[in-house]
Amino acid sequence: MPVSSGSTVRHDLPVTEDDAIWDGVIATRDHASFNRYNVCIETLRLGDEALEVGHLTDFDQLYEELIARGDEHDDVTDERIPYWSELWPCAIAMADFIQHNPSLVAGKDVLELGCGAGLAGLSAHAAGGRVVYTDYLQDALDFAAYNWQLNFPGEAVTTTVLDWRQPDAAHAADVVLGADIAYEEQSFQPILDALKILTRPGGTVLIAEENRFFARGFLAELARLGHSHTASVRRVRYRTVTSRVNLYQVQM
């Protein structure tokens, strides 16, 4: 897939959209369960790479189990919704972008923030990055490690529980990946604060968001803080739905 050229933009300006549509699921198979949940594994063509990534087929069951814990349970009050169990267009777009721009991560320390199923990190590792998975939920980290072993059997993977409301500078990296993390306005300021701490000086943040109107505020704040960025657009066709994904490469 050709890559959008990407130009420095203000947050309120349109970006040039790539005419190509990613439609790269080349195989699908079932697999043994993950923590008693059924897994569907898809092989994705990303640039010259073919990566396998699993997603659970039991999201409704997971969600019902969460709600059944009761309104006062910490998992419910903190909205620990099991988004990690799904594969999302933003993760696909970011993984594909990395494969077409491997110098972004090659030879660098890469931290995936809110890793979920871990697809972006898989792509970063395949492109030569040293990847650390972080997420607020241990289940997400375990599932990202599961997908890692599908692609890099026997290779160690580093995972760390990290709450972006309490970031630890010890985990700072050259590149921070955030696929679909800016989806709730209440999280914008904690994420911005976390990015300042988790990205080394001169480093890069790669953000993917699914063309949500309110995400503009997140990018506007980054611009206000003086962080220049380039923007490009990818369109992803996945499970018969075509999504527009905006990718922002932010210099910190």
C-alpha positions, 0 to 999 in steps of 0.5 A: 500500500502506498503511504500518504506523504504526510505534511506538518499541519495545524490540528484544524486543517484537513490531511490528504487521504490515501486512496488505497484501502487496507484489506489484508486479512489473508487467513483465519483460523480458530485456536485453543482457548485463551483463559477459557475464552475462544480465540479467532486468529487472523493472519494480516498482510502488513507491508511485506510482513504477515503477522498473526493476531488473535481476538476473542470471540466472547466479548459479550460474555466478558462484558456481562461478567464485568457487569455481574460484579456489581456497580460498586466493584472496582472493575465497574466503577473504574470502567475496566471494559475488556477492549483488549479482547478485540482487534480494532482498525486503529491498531491495524492502521498503525501496524501497517504504517510502521511496516511502511516506515520501519525507521520510525522504530528500528533500533529504538526502545518502543513502548506501546501504551494501552497495548490491548491485543498488542498488534502495533507492538508486534509490527514494531518488533518485526521492524526492529524495535525493542518493544515493551507492552504496557496496559492497565489490565493484566489480562490485556498484557497476558493476551498481548504476550499470547499474540507475541508467541504466535509470531515470535515463539521462544522470544521473551516479551516484556510486559508492564502494568501501567496506569497512565494516570500514574506514569513511571519515568523509568519506562520512558522510551524513544517511541510511544505507540498509542492506538485508539487511546484518545477515545474519552475526553476525560482521559485526555489530560492524563494521557498528555501528562503521561506522554510527557513522562514516557517519551524521552526528549526528542522522541516520537509519539505515534497516535492513531484515532478513528476520525472522532470529532472530539479527538481534535481537542487532544491534538489541539492541546498537543499543538498548543504545547508546541509539539509539531506533528505530521498527519496521514490517513489510512482507510481500513476495511475489516469485517466488511466495515471501512474505517478512516483512521488518522495517524499523527506522528508527534515530536516531543 
